């Protein structure tokens, strides 16, 4: 799948909903099956957001030992207070204690 404006917008909105102050820095790349992949990697643990289309979104986390922590499928109707987003933000908060590079939201223009 090619990168489109709507796909980039969906990725931006989801990343914005997931970012936490003083949290890990996300890495953005082309997805393995097309689309956009966004990963937060901290000491072997990872949170991955894969967006193939606005209605085909997967959000999952793995521990440093390779164990699945959670795995959600989202669609275009996701909300920032959905369980999937709250769970992912809580995971990022858990990871922030052991990171070297952080996002300081107060320094970003919103």
C-alpha distances in whole Angstrom, upper triangle without the diagonal:
4,7,9,12,12,10,12,15,15,14,17,19,19,20,23,24,24,26,29,32,33,30,28,26,22,20,16,13,10,9,10,8,5,6,10,13,16,19,23,25,29,31,29,28,24,22,19,16,13,11,7,9,12,14,12,14,16,19,21,24,26,29,30,32,28,29,27,28,26,23,21,19,18,17,17,21,22,25,26,29,27,28,25,25,29,28,26,28,31,29,29,32,33,32,33,36,35,33,34,31,31,29,32,31,35,34,30,31,30
4,6,10,11,9,10,14,14,14,16,19,19,19,22,24,24,25,29,31,32,30,28,25,21,19,15,13,10,10,12,10,7,7,10,13,16,19,23,25,29,32,30,29,25,23,20,17,14,12,9,10,13,15,14,15,18,20,23,25,27,31,32,33,30,31,29,30,28,25,23,21,20,19,18,22,22,25,26,29,28,29,26,26,29,29,27,28,32,30,29,32,34,32,33,36,35,33,33,30,30,28,31,30,33,32,29,29,28
4,7,8,6,7,10,11,11,13,15,16,16,19,21,21,22,26,28,29,27,25,22,19,17,13,11,9,10,13,12,8,6,8,11,14,17,21,23,27,30,28,27,24,22,18,15,13,10,9,10,12,15,14,15,17,19,22,24,26,30,31,33,30,31,28,29,27,24,22,20,19,18,17,20,21,23,24,27,26,28,24,23,27,27,24,26,29,28,27,30,32,30,30,34,33,30,31,28,27,25,28,26,29,28,25,25,24
4,5,5,6,9,10,11,12,14,16,17,18,20,21,22,26,28,30,28,26,24,20,19,15,14,12,13,16,15,11,9,10,14,16,20,23,26,29,32,31,30,26,23,20,17,15,12,11,9,11,14,14,15,18,20,23,26,28,32,33,35,32,33,30,31,28,25,23,21,19,17,15,19,19,22,23,26,25,27,25,23,27,28,25,26,30,29,28,31,33,31,32,35,35,32,32,29,28,26,28,26,29,28,25,24,23
4,5,5,6,9,10,10,12,14,15,16,18,20,21,25,27,28,27,26,23,20,19,15,15,14,16,19,18,14,11,12,15,16,20,23,26,29,33,32,30,26,24,21,18,16,13,13,11,11,15,16,16,19,21,24,26,29,32,34,36,34,34,31,31,29,26,24,21,19,17,15,18,18,20,21,25,24,27,24,23,26,27,25,25,29,29,27,30,32,31,31,35,34,32,32,28,27,24,26,24,27,26,22,21,20
4,5,5,6,9,10,10,12,14,15,17,18,20,24,26,28,26,25,23,20,19,16,16,15,15,19,17,14,11,12,15,16,20,22,26,29,32,31,29,26,23,20,16,14,11,11,8,7,11,13,13,17,18,22,25,28,31,33,35,32,32,29,29,26,24,21,18,16,14,11,14,15,17,18,22,21,24,21,20,24,25,23,24,27,27,26,29,31,30,30,34,34,32,32,29,27,25,26,24,27,26,23,22,20
4,5,5,6,9,10,11,12,14,15,17,18,22,25,26,24,23,21,17,16,13,13,12,12,15,14,11,7,8,11,13,16,19,22,26,29,28,26,22,19,16,13,11,7,8,6,6,10,10,10,14,15,19,22,25,28,29,32,29,29,26,26,23,21,18,16,14,12,11,14,14,17,18,21,20,22,19,18,22,23,20,22,25,25,23,26,29,27,28,31,31,29,30,27,25,23,25,23,26,26,22,22,20
4,5,5,6,9,10,10,12,14,15,16,20,22,24,22,21,18,15,14,11,12,11,12,16,16,12,9,8,11,11,15,18,21,24,28,27,25,21,19,16,13,12,9,10,10,9,13,13,13,15,16,19,22,25,27,29,31,29,29,27,26,24,22,20,18,16,15,13,16,16,17,18,21,21,23,20,18,22,23,20,21,24,24,22,25,27,26,26,30,29,27,27,24,23,20,22,20,23,23,19,19,17
4,5,5,6,9,10,10,12,14,15,19,21,23,22,21,19,16,16,13,15,15,15,19,19,16,12,11,13,13,17,19,23,26,29,28,26,23,20,17,14,14,11,12,11,9,13,14,13,16,17,20,22,26,29,30,33,30,31,28,27,24,22,20,18,15,14,12,14,14,15,15,19,19,21,19,17,20,22,19,20,23,24,22,24,27,26,26,30,30,27,28,25,23,20,22,19,22,22,18,17,15
4,5,5,6,9,10,11,12,14,18,21,23,21,20,18,15,16,13,14,14,14,17,17,14,11,10,12,12,15,17,21,24,28,27,24,21,17,15,11,11,8,10,8,6,10,11,9,12,13,17,20,23,26,28,30,28,28,25,24,21,19,16,14,11,10,8,11,10,12,13,16,16,18,16,14,18,19,17,17,21,21,20,23,25,24,25,28,29,26,28,25,23,20,22,20,23,23,19,19,17
4,6,5,6,8,10,11,12,16,19,20,18,17,15,12,12,10,11,11,12,15,15,13,9,7,9,8,12,14,17,21,24,23,21,17,14,12,9,9,7,10,9,9,12,11,9,11,12,15,17,20,23,25,27,25,25,22,22,20,17,16,14,12,12,11,14,12,13,13,17,16,18,15,13,17,18,15,16,19,19,17,20,23,21,22,25,25,23,24,21,20,17,19,18,21,21,18,18,16
4,6,5,6,9,10,10,14,16,18,17,16,14,11,12,10,13,14,15,18,19,16,13,10,11,10,13,15,18,21,25,24,22,19,16,14,11,12,11,13,13,11,15,15,13,15,14,17,19,22,25,26,29,27,27,25,24,22,20,18,17,15,15,13,15,13,14,13,17,17,19,17,14,17,19,16,15,19,19,17,20,22,21,21,25,25,22,23,20,18,15,17,15,18,18,14,14,13
4,6,5,6,9,10,14,16,19,17,17,16,14,15,14,16,17,17,21,21,18,15,13,14,12,15,16,20,22,26,26,23,20,16,15,12,13,11,14,13,11,13,14,12,14,14,17,19,23,25,27,30,28,28,25,23,21,19,17,16,13,13,11,12,10,10,9,13,14,16,14,12,15,17,14,14,18,19,17,19,22,21,21,25,26,24,25,22,19,16,18,15,18,18,15,15,12
4,5,5,6,9,12,15,18,15,15,14,12,14,12,15,16,15,19,19,17,14,11,11,10,12,13,17,19,23,23,20,16,13,12,9,10,9,13,12,10,12,13,10,11,10,13,15,19,22,24,26,24,24,21,19,17,16,13,13,10,11,10,11,9,9,8,12,12,14,11,9,12,13,11,11,15,15,14,16,19,19,19,23,23,21,23,20,18,16,17,15,18,19,16,17,15
4,5,5,6,10,13,15,12,12,11,8,10,10,13,15,15,18,19,18,14,11,11,8,10,11,14,17,20,20,18,15,11,11,9,11,11,15,15,13,16,15,12,13,11,14,15,18,20,22,25,23,23,21,19,17,17,15,15,13,15,14,15,13,12,10,14,14,15,13,10,13,14,11,10,14,14,12,15,17,16,16,20,20,18,20,17,14,12,14,12,16,16,14,15,13
4,5,5,9,11,14,12,13,12,11,13,13,16,18,19,22,23,21,18,15,14,12,13,13,17,19,23,23,21,18,14,14,12,15,14,18,17,15,18,18,15,16,14,17,18,21,23,25,28,26,26,24,22,20,19,18,18,16,16,15,16,13,12,9,13,14,16,14,11,13,15,12,11,15,15,13,15,18,18,17,20,22,19,20,17,15,11,13,10,13,14,11,12,10
4,6,8,11,14,13,14,14,13,15,15,18,20,20,23,23,22,19,16,15,13,14,14,18,19,23,23,20,17,14,14,12,15,14,18,17,15,17,17,14,15,13,15,16,20,22,24,27,25,25,22,20,18,17,15,16,13,15,14,13,10,9,6,9,10,12,11,7,9,12,10,8,12,13,12,13,17,17,16,20,22,20,22,19,16,13,14,12,15,17,14,15,12
4,6,10,12,10,11,11,10,13,14,17,19,18,21,22,21,18,15,14,11,11,10,14,15,19,19,16,14,10,11,10,13,14,18,18,16,18,17,14,13,11,12,13,16,18,20,23,22,21,19,17,15,15,14,15,14,16,16,16,12,11,8,11,11,12,10,6,8,10,7,6,9,10,8,10,13,13,13,17,18,17,19,16,14,12,13,12,15,17,15,16,14
4,7,9,7,8,9,9,12,13,17,20,20,23,24,23,20,17,15,12,12,10,14,15,18,19,17,14,12,13,12,15,16,20,20,19,21,20,17,17,14,15,15,18,19,21,24,23,23,21,19,18,18,17,19,17,19,19,19,16,14,11,13,15,15,14,10,11,12,10,7,11,11,8,10,13,12,11,15,16,14,16,13,10,8,9,8,12,13,11,14,12
4,6,5,8,10,11,15,17,20,23,23,26,27,27,24,20,18,15,14,12,14,14,18,19,17,15,13,15,15,19,20,24,24,22,24,24,20,19,16,17,16,19,19,21,24,24,23,22,19,19,20,19,21,20,22,22,21,18,16,12,14,16,16,15,11,11,12,10,7,9,10,7,7,11,11,9,13,15,13,15,13,9,8,8,7,10,12,12,15,14
4,5,9,10,13,16,18,22,25,26,29,30,29,26,23,21,17,17,14,16,16,19,21,19,18,16,18,18,22,23,27,27,26,27,27,24,23,20,20,19,21,22,23,26,26,26,25,22,22,23,23,25,23,25,25,25,21,19,16,17,19,19,18,15,14,16,14,10,12,13,10,9,12,12,9,12,14,13,14,12,8,6,5,5,8,10,10,13,13
4,7,9,12,16,18,22,25,26,29,31,30,27,24,21,18,16,13,15,13,16,19,17,17,16,18,19,23,24,28,29,28,30,29,25,24,21,21,19,21,20,21,24,25,25,24,22,22,24,24,26,26,28,28,28,24,22,19,20,22,22,20,17,17,17,15,12,13,13,10,9,11,11,7,9,11,9,10,9,5,5,5,7,9,11,12,15,16
4,7,9,13,16,19,22,23,25,27,27,24,21,18,14,13,9,11,10,14,16,14,13,12,15,16,19,21,25,26,25,27,26,22,21,17,17,15,17,17,18,21,21,22,21,19,19,20,21,23,23,25,25,25,22,20,17,18,20,19,18,15,14,15,12,9,11,10,7,7,9,8,5,9,10,8,10,8,5,5,7,9,12,13,13,17,17
4,6,10,13,16,20,20,22,25,24,22,18,16,12,10,6,8,7,11,13,11,10,10,12,14,17,20,23,25,24,26,25,21,19,16,16,14,15,15,15,19,19,20,19,18,18,19,20,22,22,25,25,26,22,22,19,20,21,20,18,16,16,15,12,11,12,11,7,9,10,7,6,9,9,6,8,6,5,6,9,11,15,15,15,18,18
4,7,10,13,17,18,20,23,22,20,16,14,10,9,6,8,9,13,14,13,11,11,12,13,16,18,21,23,23,25,24,20,19,16,16,15,17,17,17,21,20,22,21,20,20,20,21,22,22,24,24,25,22,22,19,21,22,22,19,17,18,18,14,13,15,14,10,12,14,11,10,13,12,9,9,6,6,6,9,11,14,14,13,16,17
4,7,10,13,14,17,19,18,16,12,10,6,5,5,8,10,14,14,13,10,9,9,10,12,14,18,19,20,22,20,17,16,13,14,13,15,17,17,20,19,20,19,18,18,18,18,19,19,21,21,23,20,20,18,20,20,20,17,15,17,17,13,13,15,13,10,13,15,12,12,16,15,12,13,10,9,9,12,13,17,16,15,17,17
4,7,10,12,14,17,16,14,11,8,5,5,6,8,11,14,14,14,11,10,10,10,12,14,16,19,19,22,20,17,16,14,15,15,16,18,17,21,19,21,20,20,20,19,19,20,20,22,22,24,22,22,20,23,23,23,20,18,20,19,16,16,19,16,14,17,18,15,15,18,17,14,14,12,12,12,15,16,20,19,17,19,20
4,7,9,12,14,13,11,7,6,4,7,9,11,15,18,17,16,13,12,10,9,10,11,13,16,17,19,17,15,15,14,15,16,18,20,20,23,21,23,21,21,20,19,19,19,19,20,20,22,20,21,20,23,23,23,20,18,21,20,17,17,20,18,16,19,21,18,19,22,21,18,18,15,15,14,18,18,21,20,18,20,20
4,6,9,11,10,9,6,5,6,8,12,13,17,19,18,18,15,14,11,11,10,11,12,15,17,19,17,15,15,15,16,17,18,21,21,23,21,23,21,22,21,20,20,19,19,20,21,24,22,24,23,26,25,25,22,20,23,23,19,20,23,21,19,23,24,21,22,25,23,20,21,18,19,18,21,22,25,24,21,23,23
4,7,8,6,6,5,6,9,11,15,16,20,22,21,20,17,16,12,11,9,10,10,13,15,17,15,14,14,15,17,18,20,23,23,25,22,24,22,23,22,20,20,19,19,19,20,23,22,24,24,27,25,26,22,22,25,24,21,22,25,23,22,25,26,24,25,28,27,24,24,22,22,21,25,25,28,27,24,26,25
4,5,5,5,5,5,8,10,14,16,19,22,20,19,15,14,10,9,6,8,8,11,14,15,12,11,11,13,14,16,17,21,21,23,20,21,19,21,19,17,17,16,16,17,18,21,20,22,23,25,24,24,20,20,23,22,19,21,24,22,21,25,25,23,25,28,26,24,25,23,23,23,26,26,29,29,26,27,27
4,6,8,8,8,11,12,16,17,21,22,20,19,16,15,12,12,9,10,10,13,17,17,14,13,13,14,15,17,17,20,21,22,19,20,19,21,20,17,18,17,18,19,20,24,23,25,25,28,26,26,22,22,25,24,21,24,26,23,23,27,27,25,26,29,28,26,27,25,26,25,29,29,33,32,29,31,30
4,7,9,10,13,15,19,20,24,25,23,22,19,18,14,13,9,10,8,11,15,15,12,12,12,15,16,18,19,23,24,25,21,22,20,22,21,18,17,16,17,17,19,22,22,25,25,28,25,26,22,23,26,25,22,25,27,25,25,29,29,27,29,32,31,29,30,28,28,28,31,31,34,34,31,32,31
4,7,9,12,15,19,20,24,26,24,23,20,18,15,13,9,8,6,9,13,14,11,12,13,15,17,20,21,25,26,27,24,25,23,24,22,19,19,16,17,17,17,21,21,24,24,27,25,26,22,22,26,25,22,25,28,26,25,29,30,28,29,32,31,29,30,28,28,27,30,29,32,32,29,30,29
4,7,10,13,17,19,23,26,24,22,19,17,13,11,7,5,4,7,10,12,10,10,11,14,16,19,21,24,25,27,24,25,22,23,21,18,17,15,14,14,15,18,18,20,21,24,22,23,20,20,23,23,20,22,25,24,23,26,28,26,27,30,30,27,28,26,25,24,27,26,29,29,26,26,25
4,7,10,14,16,20,23,21,20,16,14,10,8,6,5,7,9,11,13,11,10,11,12,14,16,19,22,23,25,22,23,21,21,20,17,16,15,14,15,15,18,17,19,19,22,21,22,18,18,21,21,18,19,22,21,19,23,24,22,23,27,26,24,25,22,22,20,23,22,26,25,22,23,22
4,7,10,12,16,19,17,16,12,10,7,6,4,6,9,11,13,15,12,10,10,10,11,13,15,18,19,21,19,20,18,18,17,15,15,14,14,16,16,19,17,19,19,22,20,20,17,16,19,18,15,17,20,18,17,20,21,19,20,24,23,20,22,19,19,18,22,21,25,24,22,24,23
4,7,10,13,17,15,14,10,8,6,5,6,8,12,14,15,16,14,11,11,9,11,12,14,17,18,20,18,19,17,17,16,15,15,15,15,16,17,19,17,18,17,20,19,19,15,14,17,16,13,14,17,15,13,17,18,16,17,20,19,17,18,16,16,15,18,18,21,21,19,21,20
4,6,10,13,12,10,7,6,5,6,9,12,15,17,18,19,17,14,12,10,10,10,11,13,14,17,15,16,15,15,15,14,15,16,16,19,20,22,19,20,18,21,20,19,16,14,17,15,12,13,15,13,11,15,15,13,14,17,16,14,16,14,14,14,17,18,22,21,20,22,22
4,7,10,10,8,6,5,7,9,12,15,18,20,20,22,20,16,14,11,11,9,11,12,12,16,15,16,15,14,14,15,16,18,18,21,22,23,20,20,18,20,20,19,16,14,16,14,11,11,13,10,8,12,12,9,10,14,13,10,12,11,11,11,15,16,20,20,18,21,21
4,7,6,6,5,7,9,12,14,17,20,23,24,25,22,19,16,14,12,10,10,10,10,13,12,14,14,14,15,16,18,20,21,24,25,27,23,24,22,23,23,21,18,17,18,16,13,14,15,12,10,13,12,9,11,13,11,9,11,11,12,13,17,18,22,22,21,24,24
4,6,5,6,9,12,15,18,21,24,26,27,28,26,22,19,16,14,11,11,10,8,12,13,14,15,14,16,18,20,22,24,27,28,29,26,26,23,24,24,22,20,18,19,17,14,14,14,11,9,11,10,7,8,10,7,6,9,10,11,13,17,19,22,22,22,25,26
4,6,8,12,14,18,20,24,27,29,30,31,28,25,22,19,16,13,11,9,7,10,12,14,15,15,18,20,22,25,26,30,31,32,29,29,26,27,27,25,22,22,22,19,17,17,17,13,12,14,12,9,11,11,8,8,10,12,14,17,20,22,25,25,25,29,29
4,6,10,12,16,18,22,24,27,28,29,26,23,20,17,14,11,9,7,4,8,8,11,12,13,16,17,20,23,25,28,30,31,28,28,26,27,26,24,21,21,21,19,16,18,17,13,13,16,13,10,13,14,11,11,13,15,16,19,22,24,27,27,27,30,31
4,7,10,14,16,20,23,25,26,26,24,20,17,14,11,7,6,4,4,8,8,9,10,10,12,14,17,20,21,25,27,28,24,25,23,23,22,20,17,17,18,15,13,14,14,10,10,13,11,8,11,13,11,11,14,15,16,17,21,22,26,26,26,29,28
4,6,10,13,16,19,22,22,23,20,17,14,11,8,5,5,7,8,11,9,10,10,10,11,12,14,17,18,21,23,24,21,22,20,21,20,18,15,15,16,13,10,12,13,9,9,12,12,9,12,14,13,12,15,15,15,16,20,21,24,25,24,27,26
4,7,10,13,16,19,19,19,17,13,11,7,6,4,7,9,11,14,12,12,10,9,9,10,11,14,15,18,20,21,18,18,17,18,17,15,12,11,13,11,7,10,11,8,8,12,11,10,12,15,14,14,16,15,15,15,19,19,23,23,22,24,24
4,6,10,13,15,16,17,14,11,8,6,5,6,9,12,13,16,13,14,11,11,10,9,10,12,13,16,17,19,16,18,17,18,17,16,12,12,15,13,9,12,14,11,11,15,15,13,16,19,18,17,19,17,17,17,20,20,24,24,22,25,24
4,7,10,12,12,13,11,7,6,5,7,9,12,15,17,19,17,17,14,14,12,10,10,10,10,12,14,16,13,15,14,17,15,15,11,11,14,13,10,12,15,13,13,16,17,16,18,21,21,19,21,19,18,17,20,20,23,24,21,23,22
4,6,9,11,11,8,6,5,6,9,12,14,18,19,21,18,18,16,16,14,11,11,10,10,12,13,16,14,17,17,19,17,17,14,14,17,16,13,16,19,17,16,20,21,20,21,25,24,22,24,22,21,20,23,23,26,26,24,25,24
4,6,7,8,6,5,7,9,12,15,18,21,23,25,22,22,19,19,17,14,12,10,9,10,10,14,13,15,16,19,17,18,14,14,18,18,15,17,21,19,19,22,24,22,24,27,27,25,27,24,23,22,24,23,27,27,24,25,23
4,7,8,5,6,9,12,14,18,20,24,25,27,24,24,21,22,19,16,14,11,11,11,11,15,15,18,19,22,20,21,17,18,21,21,19,21,24,23,22,26,27,26,27,31,30,28,30,27,27,25,28,27,30,30,27,28,26
4,5,5,7,10,13,16,20,23,26,28,30,27,27,23,24,21,17,15,12,10,9,9,12,13,16,18,21,19,20,17,18,21,22,20,22,25,24,24,27,29,28,29,33,32,30,32,29,28,26,29,27,30,30,27,27,25
4,6,7,11,13,17,20,23,27,29,31,28,27,24,24,21,17,15,12,9,6,5,9,10,13,15,18,16,18,16,16,19,20,19,20,23,23,23,26,28,27,28,32,32,30,32,29,28,25,27,25,28,29,25,25,23
4,6,10,13,16,20,23,27,29,30,27,26,23,23,19,16,13,9,7,4,5,8,9,13,16,18,15,17,15,16,19,20,19,21,24,23,24,27,28,28,29,33,33,32,34,31,30,28,30,28,31,31,28,28,26
4,7,10,13,17,20,24,26,27,24,23,20,20,17,13,11,7,7,6,8,11,11,15,17,19,16,17,14,15,19,19,17,20,23,22,22,25,27,26,28,31,31,30,32,30,28,27,29,28,31,32,29,29,27
4,7,10,14,17,20,23,24,21,21,17,17,14,11,8,6,5,6,8,11,10,13,14,16,14,15,11,12,16,15,14,16,19,18,18,22,23,22,24,28,28,26,28,26,25,23,26,24,28,29,26,27,24
4,7,10,13,17,20,21,18,17,13,14,11,7,6,5,6,9,11,13,11,14,15,16,14,13,10,11,15,13,12,15,17,16,16,20,20,20,22,25,25,24,26,25,24,23,25,24,28,29,26,28,26
4,7,11,14,17,18,16,15,11,11,8,6,5,6,8,11,13,14,12,14,13,15,12,11,8,9,12,10,8,11,13,12,13,16,17,16,18,21,21,21,23,22,21,20,23,22,25,26,24,26,24
4,7,10,13,15,12,11,8,7,5,4,6,9,11,14,17,18,15,17,16,17,14,12,9,10,12,10,8,12,13,10,12,15,15,14,17,20,20,19,22,21,20,20,23,23,27,28,26,28,26
4,7,10,11,9,9,6,5,6,7,9,12,14,18,20,21,18,19,18,18,16,14,11,12,13,10,8,11,11,8,10,13,12,11,14,17,16,16,19,19,19,19,22,22,26,27,26,28,27
4,7,8,6,5,4,5,7,9,12,15,18,21,24,25,22,23,21,22,20,17,14,16,16,13,11,14,14,10,12,15,13,12,15,17,16,16,19,20,20,21,24,25,28,29,28,31,30
4,5,5,5,6,7,10,12,16,19,21,25,27,28,25,25,23,24,22,19,17,18,18,14,13,15,14,10,12,14,11,10,14,15,13,15,18,19,19,21,24,25,29,30,29,32,31
4,5,7,10,10,14,16,19,22,24,28,30,31,28,28,26,27,25,23,20,21,21,18,16,18,17,13,14,16,13,11,14,15,12,14,16,18,19,21,24,26,29,30,30,33,33
4,6,9,11,14,16,20,23,25,29,32,32,29,30,29,29,27,24,22,23,23,19,18,20,19,15,17,19,16,14,18,18,16,17,20,22,23,25,28,30,33,34,33,37,36
4,7,9,12,13,17,20,22,26,29,30,27,28,27,27,25,22,20,21,22,18,17,19,19,15,17,19,17,15,19,20,18,19,21,22,23,25,28,29,33,34,33,36,35
4,6,9,11,15,18,21,25,28,28,25,27,25,25,23,20,18,20,20,16,15,18,17,14,16,18,16,15,19,20,19,20,23,24,24,26,29,30,33,34,33,36,35
4,6,7,11,14,17,21,24,25,22,23,22,22,20,17,14,16,17,13,13,16,15,12,15,17,15,15,19,20,19,20,24,24,24,25,28,28,32,33,32,34,33
4,7,10,14,16,20,23,23,20,21,20,19,17,14,12,14,14,10,10,13,12,9,12,14,12,13,16,18,18,19,22,23,22,23,26,26,29,31,30,32,31
4,7,10,13,17,20,20,17,18,17,17,14,11,9,11,12,8,9,12,12,10,13,15,14,15,18,20,20,21,24,24,23,23,26,25,29,30,29,31,29
4,7,10,14,17,17,15,17,17,17,14,11,8,11,13,10,10,14,14,12,15,17,17,17,20,23,23,23,26,25,24,24,27,26,30,31,29,31,29
4,6,10,13,14,11,13,14,14,11,9,6,9,12,10,10,13,14,13,15,18,18,19,21,24,25,24,27,26,25,24,26,25,29,30,28,30,27
4,7,11,11,10,13,14,15,12,11,8,11,14,13,12,16,17,17,18,21,22,22,24,27,27,27,30,28,27,26,28,27,30,31,29,30,27
4,7,8,6,10,12,13,10,11,8,10,13,13,13,15,17,17,18,21,22,23,24,28,28,27,30,28,26,24,27,25,28,29,27,27,25
4,5,6,10,13,14,11,13,11,12,16,16,16,18,21,21,21,24,26,26,27,31,31,30,32,30,28,26,28,26,29,30,27,28,25
4,6,9,12,14,12,15,13,13,17,18,17,19,22,22,22,25,27,27,28,32,33,31,33,30,28,26,28,25,28,29,26,26,23
4,7,10,12,10,13,12,12,15,17,17,18,21,22,22,24,27,27,28,32,33,32,34,31,29,27,28,25,28,29,26,26,23
4,7,8,7,10,9,9,12,13,13,14,17,18,19,21,23,24,25,28,29,28,30,28,26,23,25,22,25,27,24,24,21
4,5,5,9,9,8,10,13,13,13,16,18,18,19,22,23,23,27,28,27,30,27,25,22,23,20,23,25,22,22,19
4,6,9,9,6,7,11,11,10,13,15,15,16,19,20,20,23,25,24,26,24,21,19,19,17,19,21,19,20,16
4,6,8,6,6,10,11,10,12,15,15,16,18,20,21,23,26,25,28,26,23,21,21,19,21,24,22,22,19
4,5,5,6,9,10,11,12,14,16,17,18,20,21,24,26,26,29,27,24,22,23,21,24,26,24,25,22
4,6,5,6,8,10,10,12,14,15,16,18,20,22,24,24,28,26,24,23,24,22,25,28,26,27,24
4,6,5,6,9,10,11,12,14,15,17,19,21,23,23,26,24,22,21,23,21,24,26,24,26,23
4,5,5,6,9,10,11,12,14,15,16,20,21,21,23,22,19,18,19,17,21,23,21,22,20
4,6,5,6,9,10,11,12,14,15,18,20,20,23,22,19,18,19,18,20,23,22,23,21
4,5,5,6,9,10,11,13,14,17,19,19,22,22,19,19,20,19,22,25,24,25,23
4,5,5,6,9,10,11,12,15,17,16,19,18,16,16,18,17,20,22,21,23,21
4,5,5,6,9,10,11,14,15,15,18,17,14,13,15,14,17,19,18,20,19
4,5,5,6,9,10,12,14,15,18,18,16,15,17,16,19,22,21,23,22
4,5,5,6,9,11,12,13,17,16,15,15,17,17,21,22,22,25,23
4,5,5,6,9,11,10,13,13,11,11,14,14,17,19,18,21,20
4,5,5,8,10,11,14,14,11,12,13,14,16,18,19,22,21
4,6,7,9,10,14,15,13,15,16,17,20,22,22,25,24
4,6,6,7,11,12,11,13,15,17,19,21,21,24,24
4,5,5,9,9,8,10,12,14,16,17,18,22,22
4,6,9,11,10,13,14,17,19,20,21,25,25
4,7,10,10,14,15,18,20,21,22,26,26
4,6,7,10,13,16,18,18,19,23,24
4,7,10,12,16,18,17,19,22,24
4,7,10,13,15,14,15,19,20
4,6,9,12,11,12,16,17
4,6,9,9,9,13,13
4,6,6,7,11,12
4,5,5,8,9
4,6,8,9
4,7,9
4,6
4
